[in-house]
Each structure stands twice: as structure tokens, then as C-alpha cells.
């Protein structure tokens, strides 16, 4: 799973997985729907999109034929994953969490930035160590 990831991206990816799991359990313990459903699904979307981004970059670099088309196709795949995730959260929230539809969608969007949060946190921890 991590064989073609650079070391720094691998650290951020693992930290992103840990953040997603920790927030999921915090949501379960305190019974906060937005954390154990919305943020968790957003975190999974973030992890899938980072994985798709890395594989897309590898395809563009190693298969030189028509890189612009491959790049656009990879972008549309990531956007499709995000839109499907938001749609599923919206539909499940309408059915099971009626009072939390908008907040679940908001926390799904925040969870989708989970990898970016892990990059910021990792850089902050590096500065503290120095």
C-alpha cells in the first residue's frame, strides 16, 4: 500500500489515518454524530483522494502519452469520489440523522481536508523538535 509513496507523504498519510480513527472514537464516546459519521466519511474521502492522486501522478510520469488527458481524468475521478461521498452523507443524514444534515455535510467537507490538516500538524511537530 505504501510502496510507491515518498517517505514524507507516507508519514502524513499515516498521521491522517490516525486522526480519522481518533476523531471517530471521540465521536462515538461523546455521541457526536458529526464526528463519528460526517468527519469519518470525509476522512475516508481524503485518504482515497490522496491515494488516487499519487497513482495518477505515477501514471502521468511513467506513461508519457497524452499526460494532459490523464491528468484531467484523474482530477475528475477525485471529484467524483468527493461528490459521491457528499451525496451518500446527505442521503444517510436525511434518513437517519434528520436534525444533523447540514452539519454532517459541513463536517464531511472538513474531514475531506484531513490530509491537509495532517501536513500542517506534521510540519508543526517538526518545528517543535528543532
N, C-alpha and C positions, 0 to 999 in steps of 0.2 A: 504494500500500500504506500509506503514511504520511499520506495527505491529510487524514484526519479525526482524526488524533491530535494532542493538545496537545503543545507543544514538550517539556515535561518528561517526559511519557510516552514520546515518541519517543526521547529520549536514553537513558532507561532500557531501552527495548526494544532499541535498537541495542547497548547495553552487554551486555544479556542474550544477544544473538546472538553477540557476540564471546566472551563467557565460555563459551558452549556449544561454539563451534568450537575455542577454545584447549584446553579440557578434553578434547575429542575427540582432538585431536592429541597431547596429553600422554599420554593413554591408549594411543594407537597406538604412540608412541615407546617407552614403558616397558612395553608389553604388559599393561596393567591392564584386565581385562575390565569391571570395574565402571565405569570411566571412559568407555571408548570405546563401551560398549553401554548400560549402565544409566543413567549420568548424561546421556548424549547423548539417549536417548529421553525421559528426564524433562525435559530442557531443551526438547525439541520440544513436549512436552505443555504445558509452561509457556507457550511462545510462542503456541501455538494457543489456550490458555485466555485469555490476555490479549487476544488479537485478538477472541475470542468475547465477552469481557466488554465491550470497547469498542463492538463492533457492537450488543450487547444494550442497553447504556446509550443509544446513539443511537436504537434502536427505541423504547425506553420513553419517551424525552424527546420524540420527534417524532411518534409515533403514540399519542395520549393515550387511546385506547380500551382499557380494561382493563389498566392497567400492572402490576397485581399478578400477573396471569396470565402476562404476557410476562416479568416478572422471574423468576418461578418456572420457566418454561420454559427461559429462558436458563441458570439455575442447573443444571437437570437436564442440559442439553446439555454444560456444562462438566464436570459429574460423570461423565457418560457417556464423554467423551473421556479423562478420567483413568483410569476403570475399564478401558476398552478397552486403553489403553496399558499399565497394570499387568498385565492378563491376557496381552497379547502378550509382554511381557518375561518373565513367568513361564513361559509355554509354550516360548518360544525358549530360555530358560535351561535348562529341563528337558531339552530335546532336545540342545542344543549345548554348554552350559556347565554340566555336571552338578554340579560342586562349588561353583558360584557362584550358585545360585538365590536364596537369601535375601539375599546381599549385592547382587546385581543389583537385586532389588526394593527394598532399602534405598536404593541409590544412585539408583534411578529416582524414589523419593519425594524425595530430596534435590535431584535435578535439577528436579523439579516446583516447587521453591521458588526456582528460578534467577532469576526476575524479582524476587522479594523481595530476594534477595542483591544484585542489581544496583541496586535502590533504595537499600539500605544503603550499598553501595560508592560510589554517586554522591553521596549526602549526605556521606559521609566525605571524599570528594575535594573537595567544595565547602567544607567547613570548613577543610581544609588550605590551600586557595587564599586564604581570607580572612585 
